[in-house]
Amino acid sequence: MSAAAPGLTKSEVMMHVAEHVAPYKRVRQVTFLDAVPRAASGKILRRALRTRSGEPS
């Protein structure tokens, strides 16, 4: 659960995105994190997010 929206569920996020984007852009997986990994410069560490999800880089 997210601290910003404690009652938010994975299915609610997926449904919201599905209503606003084209079918080929729909979200297939949702993962809630406590914090987004960032570099010292403030950039999001996408490689760290991919390894957490198990997606090949």
DALIN-V85810 format. One line per field, one symbol per residue. burial: + if it has 16 or more other C-alpha atoms within 10 Angstrom, else -. Layout:
burial=???
This chain:
burial=-----------------+---------------------------------------
